[in-house]
């Protein structure tokens, strides 16, 4: 998992509340447990004018030019603004995978669905909860200023606008540690590799017949 310390990125405004995980990555694409290949089908039913199918070539599909992520001024956005209850619906871990593989590194919203929130942080996608009035302000500034960018400092737990205005956010200390150090659940386990090996060696000595 990539470390997240401080990043600056172009902002795209997804002005919808209650965006569910089936909208983020539709059910027909959940046929793989690999963490690759989902980015082209992010928001598939909103980004394209036809129905997407697993393993299909997306390069020639007709785009919905009205959808925010297809608009030229937001191409390459790494920060997504959203409304309340983003990520509701099923618990599919494919949703944060698709967002990350598309290039989204941070999502800012007033609230997130709990399971999606935890899945995202475990996979290195930073979710930031800010007061709805602040989110409203960020939406206005993003839409009024082409090329609008935000600086995200996880170490300082701060979002900074181009004008220098800073908004603080909360995050669980354990999840903050994991993201700063690029540690997913496997990485956390491997931090204790020496202790695990020592336990296995003791276990082999005490009960060798298990390993025969």
Secondary structure, DSSP 8 states (H G I E B T S, - for coil): ----SEEEEEEEE---SS-BHHHHS-GGG-S--SSSS-GGGTTHHHHBSS---TT---TTS-B-TTSGGGSGGGTT--EEE--TTBTBS---THHHHHHHHHT--EEEES-B-HHHHHHHHHTT-EEEE--HHHHHHHHHHHHHSTT-EEEEETTTTEEE-TTS-EEE----HHHHHHHHHT--HHHHHHTTHHHHHHHHHHHHHH-GGGG-
